[in-house]
Amino acid sequence: MTSTTPKNSEPGADGFTHLSGDGSARMVDVTAKAPTIRSATAEATVLVAPEVLEALTGGTVPKGDVWAVARIAGIQAAKKCADLLPLAHIIGVHGATVDFEVGADRIRIVATTRTADRTGVEMEAMTAASVAGLAMVDMIKGLDRSVELTGIRLLEKTGGRSGTWRREANGTTGGA
């Protein structure tokens, strides 16, 4: 009997790492990689009406403490990333923060994740920012049906083979 499972550490179909030689999905084997310290920061933005912003900053949202719920939801989401994304590796999220910046018509959510593992935490940071935003939307949607979650993106990653990458202030990308 011959095996149809290719070696997981080599590029598969057309050089794609997450496809086997026959084109089927696979999880890349990172077993041989040495753990290194890695971090990633991502953001998401929740667009809100002025009266919602007032309720948020005044602590009068009927559902309760939006900031605490969103922060805990984001941290929990970072730890559950591999449960949501089928080809993401299960890694130890050793640190996670979710912070908020209040603007004139928006809340900027900034999530940072850290690990000492074999693969990065970019998806964990993006998942944390996204789910923190979703939790915030859930808490305030009764006040404003037009609330919008937008602008989910990676801002920075450090560590690993590719080193540091940072989004430039004007939105372009580049290495550090």
N, C-alpha and C positions, 0 to 999 in steps of 0.2 A: 504494500500500500504506500503510495507517495503522498507527501504532505503538500498541501496547497498554501500553507502559511509561510510567507517570506520572512526573512530575518527582519526584526522590527527596528534595528538600528540603522538600516540603510534606506536611502530614498526609494520610493516605490514607483508607481505609474507616472511616467513623464517627469520624474524628479520630485514629485509631491511627497512630503514626509508623512502625511496622514492618509495616503492611499497605498494599498498594496499593489503588487504587479498586475493584478487582474482588475484594479480600479475600485476594489471594495475598501470601505473605511477601516482604519486601524489606529490604535493608540501607539504613539511612538514610545519605544523602550528607552528610558533614561537611566536605567539601572547602573550603567558604567560611569555615568557622570558624577563628578565630585560635588557634594553640597557646597554652596557658596552663599554668602549673605546677599540678599536681593530685596529690592523695594520697588513699589510702583505707586503713583499718585494719579487719580482720575477725577473728573468732575462731571456734574450733571447740573442742570438749571431747572428750577420750577418757576414758571411765569405765573404771577398772581395779580388779582385786582387790588386796587388801593385799600379797600375795606378789609380784604383778607389779610393783607400785609399788616394792617393795624391790629387785627385780631391776633395774628401770630406774635407780633412784637409785644402786644399788651397781655398776652396769656389768656385770652378770652375765647379761644376756639372751643365750641361746645363738646367736642370729643375728648378734650384733655390736652396733655402736654405733648404737642406735636414734635417738639425738638427731641425729647427723650425717646419717643416711639421711633422716629426716623433714624436716630443715631443707633439705637439697639438693633433695629431691622437691618441697617447697613452692615454692622459688625457681624451679625448672625449670617447674613448673605455671603460675606466674604468667606466664612468658614464652610459654606454649603455649595460653593461654586462648582465643584466636581459633580455634585448631584444634579446640577442644572445643565451643564455643558458636557455632552457625551464623550468628547475626546480630551477634556481637561484632566490633568493629573490630580490625584489626591495628594495635597501637600499640607504641611504643617503651617498654618497661618499663625505666626508667632507674635504679630502685632497688628492691630487694626484701629484706625481712628477715622471718625466721620465728623467733619466740622462744617459750619454754616457761615455764609457771608450774606448779610441782608443788603439788597439794593433797592432802588426806587420802585421797581415793579417785579422784582425777582428775588429768589433765594438761590445762591450758588452753594452747591454741596461739593465738598472736597474730601475725598476718601483716600487714605494711604494705608497700604498693607506691607508687611515685612515678613520675611522668612529666612531660614538658613536651610535651603533645600536644593534639589537637583534641577529645578525648573522655576521659571519666574512667577510673579504674582500679579501680572498685568490684568488678567481676566478677573482675578479676585477683587482688585481695586475698582474695576469698571462695574462689576456686579454689586459691590458695596454702594457705590454712588447711585447706580440705577435703582436698587431696591430701597435705599433711603429716600430717593425721590418718589418712588411709588407709594411708600408708606405715608409720606407727606401729602401726596395727592389724595390718598384714601382718607386722611384725617380732615382735609379741607374741602373736598369735592361738594359737600352739602352746602357750603357757603358760596361756592363759585364753580358752576359746571364747566366753565371755559378754562379752568386751571390746566396748565400744559407742562409736561415733562419734556425737556429738550436738551440738546447739546451734550450728550454723553460722549466723553472722549478721554483718551489717555493723555496725561500731561507730562509724565516723566517715568522712566524706569532706570534702575541701577542694578549692577551686578551681572553675573553670568558671563558667558563667552562674548556676547556682543557689547558688554560694558554699559555706558551711560547713554541714554537718549532723552532729549528734552524737546518739547514743543516750544517753538519760539513765541515771543509775546504777540507777534502779528498773526499767529495761527499756523505758520509754516512749520515744517519739521526739520530736525537736524540733530547730529550727534553733539555731544558736549565736549 
